[in-house]
Amino acid sequence: MVENMTTKRELVWNIAGTEYKVLNVPTYDMNSEEKEYFDMDVTMKLSMIRDLMYADEIPHTVDFEEVADFDF
């Protein structure tokens, strides 16, 4: 059985010339074609974080560990 390794990375979006950055996003390194995956809960939270950044409700650079527990 192959174990999945959790790592953290920086995720950056560029929307209409503005950069939005989320630090310390947990990913899973897997022995597969894509090599790197996000958990479904992480993906949903990233979508909400991106929307809040775009709406200027939160800063354009955040640490995932600090905002992951927010109730959206």
Secondary structure, DSSP 8 states (H G I E B T S, - for coil): ----EEEEEEEEEEETTEEEEEEEEEEEE-SSSS-EE--HHHHHHHHHHHHHHHTTSS-SEEEHHHHTT---
